[in-house]
């Protein structure tokens, strides 16, 4: 039997079990209740389908597990892209631009994609060193990334804020290490 590994499989299995048990219960009910119960099963099916499509429309990212992607980094890229686009759209709406043209939306998606791509490349450079050395200073991170100290500070701050990196002061130096607890 195949393992149920993602939310879509759970939903599908849940619906199939409900329908199977309901169909079995239907034949065991007295005749006077069968018509009402049959309509309940039909309506329940449409309610489940409706809730599924509402979820798919408004919060589709919850329907996929990291195992649905070939690489975990692809899953992280999709999540980062989602949050970047959401953030940029919110900024546009906050600036009073309620209707957004297709061109503007394409610009937002393009810039978001480029930002996620840059961030992913930065993290791919940094991750192996953090895993092998354990802790790195700002200067070491700047050297690994090949960026200015201000750019490196911005990148580090972002990762510390999201909980990917942990900062600690030792002997007057700030050291950064990978937060293993976040990814357990």
C-alpha positions as CSV (number, residue, x, y, z in Angstrom):
1,X,0.0,0.0,0.0
2,X,1.3,3.4,-1.0
3,X,2.1,5.8,1.9
4,X,0.0,9.0,2.3
5,X,2.7,11.7,2.2
6,X,1.0,14.9,1.3
7,X,-2.1,16.9,2.1
8,X,-3.8,16.2,-1.3
9,X,-3.5,12.4,-0.6
10,X,-5.0,12.9,2.9
11,X,-7.9,14.8,1.5
12,X,-8.5,12.3,-1.3
13,X,-8.3,9.3,1.1
14,X,-10.6,11.1,3.6
15,X,-13.2,11.7,0.9
16,X,-13.0,8.2,-0.4
17,X,-13.4,6.7,3.1
18,X,-16.4,9.0,3.8
19,X,-18.1,8.0,0.6
20,X,-17.4,4.3,1.2
21,X,-18.7,4.2,4.7
22,X,-21.7,6.4,3.8
23,X,-22.6,4.0,0.9
24,X,-22.3,1.0,3.3
25,X,-24.4,2.8,5.9
26,X,-27.0,3.7,3.3
27,X,-27.9,0.0,2.6
28,X,-28.1,-0.7,6.3
29,X,-30.6,2.1,7.0
30,X,-34.3,1.5,7.1
31,X,-36.0,2.4,3.8
32,X,-37.8,5.5,5.2
33,X,-34.4,7.1,6.0
34,X,-32.5,6.1,2.9
35,X,-33.7,9.0,0.7
36,X,-32.8,11.6,3.2
37,X,-29.4,10.0,3.9
38,X,-28.7,9.8,0.1
39,X,-29.3,13.5,-0.2
40,X,-27.0,14.2,2.8
41,X,-24.2,12.2,1.1
42,X,-24.7,14.1,-2.2
43,X,-24.7,17.5,-0.5
44,X,-21.7,16.5,1.7
45,X,-19.8,15.6,-1.4
46,X,-20.4,19.1,-2.9
47,X,-19.5,20.8,0.4
48,X,-16.2,18.9,0.5
49,X,-15.5,19.8,-3.2
50,X,-16.5,23.4,-2.5
51,X,-14.2,23.7,0.5
52,X,-11.4,22.0,-1.5
53,X,-11.7,24.6,-4.3
54,X,-11.9,27.5,-1.8
55,X,-8.7,26.3,-0.1
56,X,-7.1,25.7,-3.5
57,X,-8.0,29.3,-4.6
58,X,-7.1,31.2,-1.4
59,X,-4.4,29.1,0.2
60,X,-3.1,26.6,-2.3
61,X,0.4,26.3,-0.8
62,X,-1.0,24.2,2.1
63,X,-2.0,21.5,-0.3
64,X,1.6,20.6,-1.2
65,X,4.3,19.0,1.0
66,X,8.0,19.5,0.5
67,X,8.2,15.9,-0.6
68,X,6.1,16.8,-3.7
69,X,9.1,18.7,-5.0
70,X,12.3,17.1,-6.4
71,X,14.5,19.2,-4.1
72,X,13.7,20.9,-0.8
73,X,15.2,24.1,-2.2
74,X,12.5,24.1,-4.9
75,X,9.8,24.1,-2.2
76,X,11.6,26.9,-0.4
77,X,11.8,28.9,-3.6
78,X,8.1,28.6,-4.2
79,X,7.3,29.7,-0.7
80,X,9.7,32.6,-0.9
81,X,8.2,33.6,-4.3
82,X,4.7,33.5,-2.8
83,X,5.6,35.7,0.1
84,X,7.6,38.1,-2.0
85,X,4.7,38.6,-4.5
86,X,2.2,38.9,-1.7
87,X,4.4,41.6,0.0
88,X,4.9,43.5,-3.2
89,X,1.2,43.4,-4.1
90,X,0.4,44.6,-0.6
91,X,2.8,47.5,-1.0
92,X,1.2,48.4,-4.4
93,X,-2.3,48.4,-2.8
94,X,-1.0,50.4,0.2
95,X,0.3,53.0,-2.2
96,X,-3.3,53.5,-3.5
97,X,-2.9,51.5,-6.7
98,X,-5.9,49.3,-6.3
99,X,-6.1,48.0,-9.8
100,X,-2.8,46.5,-11.1
101,X,-2.2,46.0,-14.8
102,X,-0.9,42.7,-16.2
103,X,2.3,44.4,-17.1
104,X,2.8,45.6,-13.5
105,X,2.0,42.2,-12.2
106,X,4.5,40.7,-14.6
107,X,7.1,43.2,-13.3
108,X,6.4,42.2,-9.7
109,X,6.6,38.5,-10.5
110,X,9.9,39.0,-12.5
111,X,11.6,41.1,-9.8
112,X,10.3,38.6,-7.1
113,X,11.7,35.7,-9.1
114,X,15.1,37.4,-9.5
115,X,15.2,38.2,-5.8
116,X,14.4,34.6,-4.8
117,X,17.0,33.4,-7.3
118,X,19.7,35.7,-5.8
119,X,18.7,34.7,-2.2
120,X,18.8,31.0,-3.1
121,X,22.3,31.4,-4.6
122,X,23.5,33.3,-1.6
123,X,22.2,30.6,0.8
124,X,23.6,27.8,-1.4
125,X,27.0,29.4,-1.0
126,X,26.6,29.9,2.7
127,X,25.0,26.7,3.8
128,X,27.9,24.2,3.2
129,X,30.3,26.4,5.1
130,X,27.9,26.9,8.0
131,X,27.3,23.2,8.2
132,X,31.0,22.3,8.1
133,X,32.4,25.1,10.2
134,X,29.5,25.5,12.6
135,X,29.9,29.3,13.2
136,X,31.0,32.1,11.0
137,X,31.8,35.8,11.5
138,X,30.4,38.7,9.4
139,X,33.8,38.9,7.6
140,X,33.8,35.2,6.8
141,X,30.2,35.4,5.5
142,X,31.1,38.5,3.4
143,X,34.1,36.6,1.9
144,X,31.9,33.5,1.1
145,X,29.2,35.6,-0.5
146,X,31.6,37.8,-2.4
147,X,29.5,40.9,-1.5
148,X,30.0,44.1,0.5
149,X,29.7,44.0,4.3
150,X,26.5,46.1,4.1
151,X,24.9,43.6,1.6
152,X,26.1,40.7,3.8
153,X,24.6,42.4,6.9
154,X,21.3,42.7,5.1
155,X,21.3,39.1,4.1
156,X,22.3,37.9,7.6
157,X,19.6,40.2,9.2
158,X,17.0,38.6,6.9
159,X,18.1,35.1,7.8
160,X,18.3,35.9,11.6
161,X,14.8,37.5,11.4
162,X,13.3,34.5,9.8
163,X,15.1,32.2,12.2
164,X,17.3,30.4,9.7
165,X,20.5,31.8,11.4
166,X,21.2,32.3,15.1
167,X,23.6,35.0,16.2
168,X,25.7,34.8,19.4
169,X,28.4,37.0,20.9
170,X,31.6,35.3,21.8
171,X,34.8,37.1,22.9
172,X,33.4,40.4,21.5
173,X,32.7,38.9,18.1
174,X,29.3,38.1,16.7
175,X,29.1,34.6,15.3
176,X,26.3,33.2,13.1
177,X,25.3,29.6,13.0
178,X,22.6,27.6,11.2
179,X,19.4,27.1,13.3
180,X,19.0,23.3,13.2
181,X,15.9,23.4,15.4
182,X,13.9,25.3,12.8
183,X,14.3,22.5,10.2
184,X,13.7,19.4,12.4
